[in-house]
Each structure stands twice: as structure tokens, then as C-alpha cells.
Amino acid sequence: MRALKAVCAGTLSLALFAFGPAALADDAMLVLELKDHKFNPVNPAVPANTRVKVTVKNLDSTPAEFESRDFDAEKVIPPNGEITVNIGPLDPGTYDFFDEYHEQQSTTQLTVK
């Protein structure tokens, strides 16, 4: 039994060393709504150097495509549907994102601080 406890403790220590404390923390979350080809909130903010789980709800009756050239994201959202993507960790700054099908109307910025 002692040997098993020692192995478990060693495995946990190795995981903390390899991945750091962030590996045990929950990801930050951001919920965006897309209505009439515009995102809400208009200029969301997320913490820097943190992985962020982004949920995008498409409230329109047409498909949309959540995309960014500044961070790795590209995913189609069905009409009246939602998707989830993980982004980051990102350095502090501003990052554009948009609905590729309506880029002119929908482009907005994510602030990372």
C-alpha cells in the first residue's frame, strides 16, 4: 500500500512539474452571442496567459463562421446553434475576430489583459 501511495504522489508531482499549476486550474470562460451579424458583448475581455473556453451562440436563422486571423479559431455555427472553441493562452493585446460570412458587419476585438 505504501508503494502505491508513493507512486501516486510521484505521478502527481511529475504532472505538476510538467504542466504547472495551470494544468489543475479551470479554464476561463467567455460567452458570445451573434445576432444580426454582430457580436455581443462588442469588445469582450479575457485574462492573459490563460486558456479560454469560448462559447458562441448564433441567434440568427442563417449559419455563421466564428473566425480569427489573430488567434487559432475557425468553426461554423449552425443557425440557432452554438459552438465551443478553446483559445489561448494569449499574450496581452487586442485580437480581431468575426463571422467570416459577414466580416464587414461583424468584426470586433477581443482584449487580452
N, C-alpha and C positions, 0 to 999 in steps of 0.2 A: 504494500500500500504506500509506504514511504517513497519507493521508487517511482510509482505512478504520479504522486504529488510533485516530486522533483521534476519529472518530465513535463508535466502540465505547466509548472511555474517557469521552467526553462523555455517552453514554447511561447508563453505569453511574453516573457522578456524579449525573446527574439522578435516577435511581432511588433512590440513597441519600438525596438531598436530599428527595425527595417522600415516601418511605416510611420513612426512618430505618433504623438498623442492625437493628431487629427484623424488617424485611422479609426479611433474609437468614438469620435465625436459625430453628432448628426450633421448632415449637410444643411446648409442654409436653403431656404425655400423662397421662391418668387412665383406669384400667380399673376398672369397677364390675361386680359380679355381683349378680344379683337371684335369690334363692332363697326359696321360701315367703313371697313378698311382702315381703322385707326385703333392703335393700342391704348389700353388703359391699365395701369397708370401710364401717363405720357412719358415721363422720364424716371423710370424706376432706379433704385439704388440697391446695391448689394455689397457685402464686405469683400475686401481684397484678400487675395491669397487663400480663398475658401472655395471649395467645390459647391456649386449651387444647383439645386433641382428646380427647373423652370417648368411650370405647367402653363400651357397656352390654351385658353378656351375660345373656340371660334363660335361666336354668337350669330354669325351670318348664315344665309342659306346657300352659300357658294363655298367651294374649297379655298383654302389659303395655304401658303407655304412659309413657315417661320424660317428665316434665314439671316445669316450674318457673314460678312466677309472678314470681320474683325476677330471673331472667335468661331470655333468649330461648331456650327449648327446649321442644319438643313433638314426640315421634316414637314411633310404635307399634313395638314389638319383637315379632316373631313367637315362638310357642312354640319353645323350644330354639334360638333365633336370637340375633343380635346386631345392633346398630346403632352408628353413629358420628355424633356431632354435634360441632360446634365451638362453643365458648362463649367469651365474653370478647372483649377484656380486661375484667376486673372490678376494681373498687376493693377495698381490704381490707375485710373484714367477713364476715358469715355469710349464706348464701343457702339457703333451703329448696328441696328437690326431692323428687319422689315418683313412684310408679306411680299414675297417675290412676285406674286400675281398682280399686286397693286403697289409697287415700290414707291412711286411718286407720292401717293397719298399716305402711306403707312410708315415711312422711315422715321425712326426715333432713336434715342440714345439711352444706353444703359450706363449709369455712373457707378464706377467701382471705387470705393474708398475705404 
